[in-house]
Amino acid sequence: MFVAASGEKIEAGKSLENAPGVLFDALVLPDGRDAVQLLAGNADAQEFIKNVCKHGKTLLALGAGQELLEMAGIKPSRTKDAGILLAESTHVAEIIPAFMDAIAAHRHPDRESETLTS
């Protein structure tokens, strides 16, 4: 059980420790400085992000969440990777159609090897 900043209780069936990234279709790294700082120091979180990328899954990083990609050694390719989307939280509604299309592709096998630098 997790408690959001608003006090809302959120029950999670899986955690970073018991469910590898390859089991999920996509990963959203939400905006929020406090969350980014907390996850930045979590080795399991960094490994989870790397596995999602390595397996060609869709990644959406919003606002400060984009820093987690960098910390995990992921740099989106110079040629646009349809499976890695970056946006500011204020523009999330605009990126949702592209995010849904990326998830529908299931995996992104054309992801260039230099996307994951470590």
C-alpha positions in Angstrom: 0.0 0.0 0.0 1.3 3.4 -1.0 0.0 6.8 0.1 0.0 9.6 -2.4 0.9 13.2 -1.5 -2.9 13.9 -1.6 -3.4 11.2 1.1 -5.1 8.8 -1.3 -4.2 5.2 -0.7 -3.0 3.2 -3.7 -2.7 -0.6 -3.7 0.0 -2.0 -5.9 0.0 -5.6 -7.0 3.6 -5.6 -8.1 6.7 -3.8 -7.1 10.1 -3.1 -8.6 11.5 -6.0 -6.6 9.1 -8.6 -7.8 8.2 -7.7 -11.4 10.8 -7.0 -14.1 10.2 -4.3 -16.7 9.8 -6.8 -19.5 6.5 -7.9 -18.1 4.9 -4.5 -18.8 3.8 -2.9 -22.1 5.0 0.6 -21.2 6.4 2.8 -18.4 5.4 6.3 -17.5 7.9 8.4 -15.6 5.8 11.1 -14.0 6.8 14.6 -13.3 7.6 15.6 -9.7 10.9 16.7 -8.2 10.4 14.8 -5.0 9.6 11.5 -6.8 12.5 11.9 -9.1 14.9 12.5 -6.2 13.6 9.5 -4.4 13.8 7.2 -7.5 17.2 8.5 -8.5 18.7 6.9 -5.5 16.9 3.6 -6.0 19.0 1.0 -7.9 16.0 -1.2 -8.5 14.2 1.7 -10.2 17.2 2.4 -12.4 17.5 -1.2 -13.4 13.7 -1.4 -14.1 13.9 1.6 -16.5 16.9 0.1 -18.3 15.1 -3.2 -18.7 12.0 -1.5 -20.2 14.3 0.3 -22.7 16.4 -2.8 -23.5 13.3 -4.8 -24.3 12.0 -2.2 -26.7 9.0 -1.2 -24.6 7.4 2.2 -24.7 8.6 4.9 -22.3 6.9 8.2 -21.6 8.9 10.7 -19.5 7.1 13.8 -18.2 8.8 16.9 -17.0 11.3 16.1 -14.3 10.8 12.4 -15.0 13.0 12.9 -18.0 16.0 13.1 -15.7 15.4 9.5 -14.7 16.1 8.4 -18.3 19.4 10.2 -18.2 20.3 8.7 -14.8 19.5 5.2 -16.1 21.9 5.9 -19.0 19.2 6.3 -21.6 19.4 9.0 -24.2 16.8 9.1 -26.9 18.4 8.7 -30.3 19.0 11.6 -32.6 16.6 9.9 -35.0 13.2 9.9 -33.3 12.5 6.7 -31.4 8.7 6.1 -31.6 8.9 4.2 -28.3 10.5 6.9 -26.2 8.3 10.0 -25.7 9.2 13.1 -23.8 6.8 15.9 -22.8 6.1 18.5 -20.2 3.2 17.7 -17.9 1.4 20.7 -19.2 1.3 19.0 -22.7 0.4 15.5 -21.6 -3.0 15.5 -23.4 -1.2 16.3 -26.6 1.2 13.3 -26.3 -1.4 10.7 -25.3 -2.3 9.7 -29.0 1.4 9.1 -29.8 1.8 7.2 -26.5 -1.2 4.9 -27.3 0.2 4.3 -30.8 3.6 3.4 -29.3 2.0 0.9 -26.9 0.0 -0.6 -29.7 3.3 -1.4 -31.5 4.1 -3.6 -28.5 7.9 -3.4 -28.9 10.2 -1.1 -30.8 12.9 -3.4 -32.3 14.3 -0.6 -34.4 15.5 1.2 -31.3 19.1 2.1 -31.9 21.7 0.5 -29.7 23.1 3.8 -28.6 19.8 4.7 -26.9 21.1 2.7 -23.9 24.5 4.1 -23.0 25.4 2.0 -20.0 
